[in-house]
Amino acid sequence: MSDAPPTRARVAVAAWLCGLTGLLYLDRICMGQAVVPIQKDLGLSNGEMSLVLMAFTLAYGLFAVPAGGWGDRYGPRAVLAGLVLAWSLFTGLTGAAAGLASLIVVRFLFGAAEAGALPNAAKVVSRWFPAGERGRVQGVTLAAAQFGAVAAPAASAYLIAAAGWRWVFPAYGLLGVAWAVGFWLWFRDDPAAHRRVNDAELRHIRTGADADRPAAAPGPVPWADVVANRGVIVLALIMVLGAFYTYFFYSWFQKYLNAARGVGNVEAGHLTSLVMAGSAAGMLGGGWLADRLPRWAADPVAARRRVGVVCYLAAAGCLFLGVRAEDPLEVAALWGVSFCALHVTLPNWWVLAIPQAGRHTATLTGLMNGLGVLGALASQGFVGWFTDRQERDYGLTGRATWDPLFDVYVGVLLAGAVAWGLYRFTPLPDRPDPGDATTPDQG
């Protein structure tokens, strides 16, 4: 046996995943910045723009499970490279849309391609990192997603001002092409097959839950057990409620600042980036916390439940205060804290979801994460319907049109706190003994 110290190839894997998630949100969030100029150029109402936004979200939910299944069957290397190439193509084609119908089609296809990113990233994490490092990796990679979300509003505002909204999308699409080619050339599905992984690092990677699990296809999903599993149901519900809240900011916050607060497009981009920065901070803090809870708590799953409850209550409180603030910067700061609190929970959610999924990591994390589409669709459609009704039926304008809808969002966050309190780890029948202090309790 060699005495050489372990190599650090998995650090490079984490960097590739950061690039993936950064692109995922850069390409997704730039649409929020383009809503106003697209509406003006193509003559779309808020309700029609809701259909465009919902087309992405619907496809994202519909294709999460099949795209995750492809990763379980064929490996994430080929699947992720292909998906990123596809969504980069459809990102670029968004700038060529001529009207409502073409915009809906291209955003639907874009959402279908993006759907497999996080489930297949979870597959990579499960194969390349020991259980004790997964919280940090999830936190860093999810924070990178939010850094993409931070960059998108301000960068897109300047690009739109300089070249128009149609050129923003092809520029971002080229970044995805470069990532896909580089990832395909460098990555391997099995760490043992990578030339930069020595025996010491391989032993480290295989410490804990997945030490003896082969990289082979896991076999049929036990769907009857999955749909009745309390752990799966509650984690999916948490994702639905969280997505309802977050997709207001991903889709409509820019328009809210313009229409309700009278903020110009470039300033609104900076304020949106401030909110997204809160999200990135929450991801990093949540990832750090996720790996330390097993050291501090005798019952780490119960500790994660408490974190979820407290953070959702804090997010609701800051949202409630923010909508009552007068200064747009104060609004963005309070809602940035709200976003931070909510996203502390997300790395902890993924640390629970990976063992909850058992052998079918990509498929079932795809299911639980993908069901968030129900909340996202409801949020996007609700805002378009509500604001059009306020203007059309009641003759309201500005804040009177927009602010009442936030009472609904506060209620959804309170429901999310209840859902976190209901979670219990409930292993599926085909789940191997995890041997992992981060996942064992059922109380």
C-alpha positions in Angstrom: 0.0 0.0 0.0 1.4 3.4 -1.0 2.3 5.9 1.8 1.7 8.9 -0.6 -0.7 11.6 0.8 -4.2 11.7 -0.7 -4.6 13.7 -3.9 -7.2 16.4 -4.0 -9.0 15.7 -7.3 -12.4 16.0 -5.5 -11.6 19.7 -4.9 -11.5 20.1 -8.7 -14.8 18.2 -8.9 -16.3 20.7 -6.5 -15.1 23.5 -8.7 -16.7 22.0 -11.7 -20.0 21.7 -9.8 -19.7 25.3 -8.8 -19.3 26.3 -12.4 -22.4 24.2 -13.2 -24.6 25.7 -10.6 -23.3 29.2 -11.3 -24.3 28.8 -15.0 -27.6 27.2 -14.0 -28.7 30.4 -12.1 -27.0 32.9 -14.4 -28.9 31.6 -17.3 -32.1 31.3 -15.3 -32.1 34.6 -13.4 -31.1 36.8 -16.4 -34.7 36.3 -17.6 -36.0 38.3 -14.6 -33.9 41.3 -15.7 -35.2 41.0 -19.3 -38.9 40.8 -18.4 -39.6 44.6 -18.7 -37.7 45.1 -22.1 -39.2 41.9 -23.5 -42.7 43.0 -22.5 -42.1 46.4 -24.2 -40.6 44.9 -27.3 -43.1 42.1 -27.8 -46.2 43.8 -26.3 -46.8 41.2 -23.6 -49.1 41.7 -20.5 -48.1 40.5 -17.0 -50.4 37.5 -17.6 -48.8 36.6 -20.9 -45.3 37.0 -19.3 -46.4 34.6 -16.6 -47.0 32.0 -19.3 -43.4 32.5 -20.5 -42.0 32.1 -17.1 -44.2 29.2 -16.3 -43.1 27.4 -19.5 -39.6 27.1 -18.1 -40.8 26.0 -14.7 -43.3 23.4 -16.0 -40.6 21.8 -18.1 -38.1 21.9 -15.2 -40.5 19.9 -13.1 -41.6 17.5 -15.8 -38.1 16.5 -16.7 -36.4 16.3 -13.3 -37.1 12.7 -12.7 -36.3 11.3 -16.2 -33.1 13.5 -16.4 -32.1 12.2 -12.9 -32.8 8.7 -14.1 -30.5 9.1 -17.0 -27.7 10.0 -14.6 -28.4 6.9 -12.5 -28.4 4.7 -15.7 -25.7 6.3 -17.9 -23.6 8.3 -15.4 -23.5 12.0 -14.8 -20.6 12.8 -17.0 -22.4 12.2 -20.3 -25.7 13.5 -19.0 -24.5 16.7 -17.5 -22.3 17.6 -20.5 -25.3 17.0 -22.9 -27.8 18.9 -20.8 -25.5 21.9 -20.4 -25.0 22.0 -24.2 -28.7 21.8 -24.7 -29.7 24.5 -22.3 -27.0 26.8 -23.6 -28.4 26.4 -27.1 -31.9 27.3 -25.9 -30.6 30.2 -23.8 -29.1 31.6 -26.9 -32.2 31.0 -28.9 -34.3 33.0 -26.4 -32.8 36.1 -27.9 -34.2 35.2 -31.3 -37.9 34.8 -30.1 -40.3 36.7 -32.3 -43.4 36.6 -30.1 -45.3 34.9 -27.3 -45.5 31.4 -28.9 -41.8 31.2 -29.8 -40.8 32.5 -26.4 -42.9 29.9 -24.6 -41.4 27.1 -26.7 -37.8 28.0 -26.3 -38.2 28.6 -22.6 -39.9 25.3 -22.2 -37.0 23.5 -23.9 -34.5 25.5 -21.8 -36.3 24.3 -18.6 -36.3 20.7 -19.8 -32.6 20.8 -20.2 -31.9 22.5 -16.9 -34.0 20.0 -15.0 -31.3 17.4 -14.7 -28.5 19.6 -13.4 -29.0 19.4 -9.6 -30.1 15.7 -9.5 -27.0 14.7 -11.5 -24.8 17.0 -9.4 -26.2 15.1 -6.3 -25.1 11.9 -8.0 -21.6 13.3 -8.4 -21.5 14.3 -4.8 -22.6 10.9 -3.6 -19.9 9.2 -5.6 -17.0 11.6 -5.2 -17.3 12.8 -1.5 -17.5 11.0 1.8 -20.6 11.7 3.9 -18.7 14.0 6.3 -17.8 16.5 3.4 -21.2 16.6 1.6 -22.7 19.4 3.6 -19.8 21.7 2.7 -19.8 20.7 -0.9 -23.5 21.2 -1.2 -23.2 24.6 0.5 -20.4 25.8 -1.7 -22.0 24.6 -4.9 -25.4 26.0 -4.0 -23.7 29.3 -3.0 -22.1 29.3 -6.4 -25.6 29.1 -7.9 -26.5 32.2 -6.0 -23.3 33.9 -7.1 -24.6 33.3 -10.6 -27.9 34.8 -9.5 -26.0 37.7 -7.9 -24.1 38.4 -11.1 -27.1 38.0 -13.5 -29.3 41.0 -12.6 -26.6 43.7 -12.6 -24.6 42.2 -15.5 -27.7 41.7 -17.5 -28.9 45.3 -16.8 -25.7 46.7 -18.2 -25.7 44.3 -21.2 -29.3 45.2 -22.0 -28.5 48.9 -21.7 -25.5 48.5 -24.0 -26.7 46.0 -26.7 -30.4 45.2 -26.0 -32.1 42.2 -24.4 -31.7 39.9 -27.4 -27.9 39.8 -27.2 -27.7 38.9 -23.5 -28.9 35.3 -24.0 -26.4 34.3 -26.7 -23.5 35.7 -24.6 -24.5 33.6 -21.6 -25.0 30.5 -23.8 -21.4 30.6 -25.0 -20.3 30.2 -21.3 -22.3 27.0 -21.0 -20.7 25.5 -24.2 -17.2 26.1 -22.7 -18.2 24.4 -19.4 -19.7 21.3 -21.1 -16.7 20.6 -23.3 -14.3 21.1 -20.4 -16.3 18.9 -18.0 -16.6 16.1 -20.6 -12.8 16.0 -21.1 -11.8 16.2 -17.4 -14.5 14.3 -15.4 -15.0 10.6 -14.8 -18.1 9.0 -13.2 -16.0 6.7 -11.0 -13.2 8.3 -9.0 -11.2 5.1 -9.3 -11.0 5.7 -13.1 -9.6 9.2 -12.8 -5.9 9.5 -13.3 -5.5 12.3 -10.7 -7.0 10.2 -7.9 -4.5 8.1 -6.0 -5.2 5.2 -3.6 -5.2 7.4 -0.5 -7.8 9.8 -1.9 -10.0 6.9 -3.1 -10.0 5.4 0.4 -11.0 8.8 1.8 -13.8 9.2 -0.7 -15.1 5.8 0.1 -15.2 6.3 3.8 -18.7 5.9 5.3 -22.1 5.4 3.7 -21.0 4.5 0.1 -17.8 2.7 0.9 -19.0 -0.7 -0.5 -21.6 0.5 -3.0 -20.7 -0.2 -6.6 -21.2 2.5 -9.2 -23.5 0.2 -11.2 -27.1 1.0 -12.1 -29.3 0.7 -9.0 -32.2 -1.3 -10.5 -35.9 -0.4 -10.6 -37.2 2.4 -8.4 -39.7 1.0 -5.8 -42.3 3.6 -6.7 -45.0 2.2 -4.4 -42.8 2.6 -1.4 -41.6 6.0 -2.6 -45.0 7.6 -2.9 -46.0 6.4 0.6 -42.7 7.4 2.3 -43.1 10.1 4.9 -39.5 11.4 4.5 -39.9 11.8 0.7 -43.3 13.4 1.0 -42.2 16.0 3.5 -38.9 16.9 1.8 -40.9 17.4 -1.5 -43.4 19.6 0.4 -40.6 21.7 1.8 -39.3 22.2 -1.7 -42.7 23.2 -3.0 -43.2 25.8 -0.4 -39.7 27.2 -0.7 -40.0 27.4 -4.4 -43.2 29.4 -4.2 -41.3 32.0 -2.2 -38.0 32.1 -4.1 -39.6 32.2 -7.6 -41.1 35.6 -6.9 -37.5 36.9 -6.7 -36.3 34.8 -9.6 -39.1 36.0 -11.9 -40.9 39.1 -10.7 -38.7 41.1 -8.2 -37.2 43.2 -10.9 -40.7 44.1 -12.2 -41.9 44.8 -8.7 -39.1 47.4 -8.1 -39.9 49.0 -11.4 -43.7 49.1 -11.1 -44.3 49.4 -7.4 -41.2 51.2 -6.1 -40.4 53.4 -9.1 -36.8 52.1 -9.3 -34.9 52.4 -12.6 -33.7 49.3 -14.5 -30.0 49.4 -13.6 -30.6 50.3 -9.9 -33.2 47.5 -9.7 -30.5 45.2 -11.0 -28.2 46.1 -8.2 -31.0 45.8 -5.6 -31.9 42.3 -7.0 -28.2 41.3 -6.7 -28.2 42.4 -3.1 -31.1 40.1 -2.3 -29.3 37.2 -4.2 -26.2 37.9 -2.2 -28.1 37.2 0.9 -29.0 33.9 -0.6 -25.4 33.1 -1.4 -24.4 33.9 2.2 -27.1 31.6 3.5 -25.9 28.7 1.3 -22.3 29.1 2.5 -23.4 29.3 6.2 -25.8 26.4 5.7 -23.2 24.2 4.2 -20.8 24.9 7.1 -23.6 24.2 9.6 -24.7 21.0 7.8 -21.3 19.3 8.3 -21.0 20.5 12.0 -24.5 19.5 13.2 -23.5 15.8 13.6 -20.6 16.8 15.8 -22.8 19.1 18.0 -26.1 17.2 18.2 -26.8 13.7 19.4 -29.7 13.6 17.0 -28.6 15.5 13.8 -31.8 15.0 11.9 -33.8 16.6 14.7 -31.2 19.4 14.8 -31.8 20.0 11.0 -35.5 20.1 11.6 -35.1 22.8 14.2 -32.8 24.8 11.9 -35.5 24.6 9.2 -38.2 25.8 11.5 -36.3 28.7 12.9 -35.0 29.8 9.5 -38.4 29.7 7.8 -39.9 31.8 10.7 -37.0 34.3 10.3 -37.6 34.5 6.6 -41.3 35.2 7.1 -40.6 37.9 9.6 -38.1 39.8 7.4 -40.4 39.5 4.4 -43.3 41.0 6.5 -41.1 43.9 7.7 -39.6 44.6 4.2 -42.9 45.1 2.4 -43.7 47.8 5.0 -40.4 49.7 4.5 -40.4 52.9 2.4 -36.8 53.0 1.1 -36.1 50.5 -1.7 -32.6 49.8 -0.3 -34.1 49.0 3.1 -36.6 46.7 1.3 -33.8 44.9 -0.5 -31.7 44.6 2.7 -34.5 43.1 4.7 -35.5 40.7 1.9 -31.8 39.8 1.5 -31.8 38.7 5.2 -35.0 36.8 4.5 -33.4 35.0 1.5 -30.3 34.3 3.6 -32.3 32.7 6.4 -34.3 30.5 3.9 -31.2 29.3 2.1 -29.4 28.3 5.2 -31.8 25.3 5.1 -31.0 24.2 1.6 -27.7 22.5 2.1 -29.3 20.7 5.1 -32.2 19.7 2.8 -29.8 18.1 0.3 -27.8 16.4 3.1 -31.1 14.8 4.2 -32.3 14.1 0.6 -29.3 12.1 -0.6 -29.6 9.3 2.0 -33.4 9.6 1.9 -33.2 8.7 -1.8 -31.2 5.5 -1.1 -29.7 3.8 -4.1 -31.7 6.0 -6.6 -29.8 9.2 -5.8 -30.3 11.2 -9.0 -33.9 9.9 -9.7 -35.4 10.5 -6.3 -33.5 13.8 -5.5 -34.8 14.8 -9.0 -38.3 13.9 -7.9 -38.2 15.8 -4.6 -36.4 18.8 -6.0 -38.5 18.7 -9.2 -41.8 18.8 -7.4 -40.8 22.3 -6.3 -42.1 23.2 -9.8 -45.6 23.1 -8.3 -44.8 25.9 -6.0 -42.8 27.8 -8.6 -45.6 27.6 -11.2 -48.2 28.7 -8.7 -46.0 31.6 -7.7 -45.3 32.8 -11.2 -48.9 32.5 -12.3 -50.3 34.0 -9.1 -48.3 37.2 -9.5 -49.3 37.8 -13.1 -53.0 37.0 -12.4 -53.1 39.1 -9.1 -51.4 42.2 -10.5 -53.4 42.2 -13.7 -56.6 41.9 -11.6 -55.6 44.7 -9.3 -55.1 47.0 -12.2 -57.9 45.9 -14.5 -60.7 45.3 -12.0 -59.9 47.8 -9.2 -57.9 50.5 -11.0 -55.0 50.2 -8.6 -51.4 51.2 -9.4 -48.0 51.1 -7.9 -47.6 49.5 -4.4 -51.4 49.2 -4.1 -51.2 46.7 -6.9 -48.3 44.7 -5.6 -47.9 44.8 -1.9 -51.0 42.9 -0.8 -49.7 39.7 -2.5 -46.9 39.4 0.0 -49.3 38.4 2.8 -49.7 35.2 0.8 -45.9 34.7 0.7 -45.6 35.2 4.4 -48.3 32.5 5.0 -46.4 30.1 2.7 -43.2 30.6 4.7 -45.1 29.9 7.9 -46.4 26.7 6.3 -42.8 25.8 5.4 -41.8 26.1 9.1 -44.5 23.6 9.9 -43.4 21.2 7.2 -39.8 21.3 8.5 -41.1 20.3 11.9 -42.9 17.3 10.4 -39.8 15.7 8.7 -38.6 12.3 9.9 -35.9 10.2 8.2 -37.8 7.2 6.8 -35.5 4.8 4.9 -36.7 3.1 1.7 -36.8 -0.7 1.8 -33.8 -1.0 -0.6 -31.6 1.5 1.2 -28.3 0.1 2.5 -27.2 0.7 6.1 -25.8 4.2 5.9 -23.2 3.9 8.6 -23.5 7.7 8.7 -24.1 9.9 11.7 -25.8 12.5 9.5 -28.8 10.4 8.7 -29.7 7.7 11.2 -32.6 9.0 13.3 -36.2 8.4 12.7 -37.5 10.6 15.5 
